[in-house]
């Protein structure tokens, strides 16, 4: 076979191989035109560009021997068949209403042709109402699929995740309402094709919100385990969370922005500014169990990257702890730490929560799959100090380096608002009278709202008193984590290639 350029491609990143009609790929090859009829085949492969962006590229090889050409095609196809992690059949849910209502167009124009090229068969469902995908996942035969793909934003992903995890627990007889239940790991991977107003999960696990890049990660069969937090109230299951649980500032932003959905993505900016000016703080009690099994800390600057050794070591150590003493026994033995105070924000993150506006995220050293969450407490402070804290999310400074900010790596925590505590003490009426009188007398005070709302991955939770538990690597994504930046593509290719054409 002859080709005019050197091209090194790992087998794991070849998308497809096809026989090529040579006259469709005319090239100036000089003497080869005069010698004989040419035979050719094209290799489609992943080409890596800047900022974690992937593209489908191709290279064509040709020769005069038809038998030799067919041998190459057959050999390459057999090598691709050996890539067992690649999906062959996918269930696809498309949200046609999310973001800028471009989900269906993005899938049909950018993603479907790539799936077809890679010989992946798909069953496509266009969602018609909220929870359509979630409900459907309880009915279909999910075990015939190699993965489930959601086309939309973080809300669409959350819906698919709840359906898939809930279906697995139902099939295994696990009661989701039991906050101490050991949940069954979901081995059916989820792929995210970003097409929403917020794509935080995609950005934090791939490094970019780009439909083609995400489609290529799905095609080559990448796999990234992901921690999931369960949220309960009074032994009743509320939600699962994979990115942010936010009370106070981020909860107030979400609650206000939900009333202004007509504004589109701009509503977050408007509600954020309005919430910052209001400067509400909330009183309550937090109890948590430290994640002693984890390696590293929230301030060690060890970011989670592809093949993260911290996630692997932490997961192994947690599994050994559970094997030795069991989940219930372990929780009974470990001490709960209790913090009371007045907070502007309480945030618990399972991942960095990075996005284009905040490239490092809310907790830059949070890990995707180490069985822990980073609990960030922002105590009552001046409006200027709180602004300084928020600005740190956009630059390279240590955003936890403030006397009013505390961060802990935890495996579970509970929060009870001051009002809930008063209710339990049967002094609700007295509290209401005193509090109402205070705020009528001082209408400009910063405490005229007793409770905030929990922001759970962009959805509101009505209950302020919650119990949260992190489930290590409960689910898997078609992703590989964020890769280390390399100086150039060639350097990356030469360091990572295992098999070459």
Buried (B, 14 or more C-beta within 10 A) or exposed (E): BEBEEEBEBBBBBBBBBBEBEBEEEEBEBEEBEEEEEBBBBBBBBBBBEEEBBBEBBBBBBBBBEEEEBEEBBEEBBEBBEEEEEBBEEBBBBBBBBBBEEBBBEBBEEBBBEBBEBBEBEBEBBBBEEEEBBBEBBEEBEBEEBBBBBBBBBBBBBBBBBBBBBBBBBEEEEBEBEEBEBEBBBBEBBBBBBBBBBBBBBBBBBBBBBBBBBBBBBBBBBBBBBBBBBBBBBEEEBBBBBBBBBBBBBBBBBBBBBBEBEEEEEEBBEBBBEBBBEBBBBBBBBBBBBBBEBBBBBBBEEBBBBBEBEBBBBBBEBBBEBBEEEEEEEBBEEEEEEEBEBBBBBBBBBBBBBBBEEBBBBBBBBBBBBBBBBBBBBBBBBEEEBBEEBBEBBEEEEEBBEBEBBBBBBBBBBBBBBBBBBBBEEEEEEEBEEEBEEEBEEEEEEBBBEBBBBBBBBBBEBEBBBBBBBBBBBBBBBBBBBBBEEBEEEEEBBEEBBEEEB
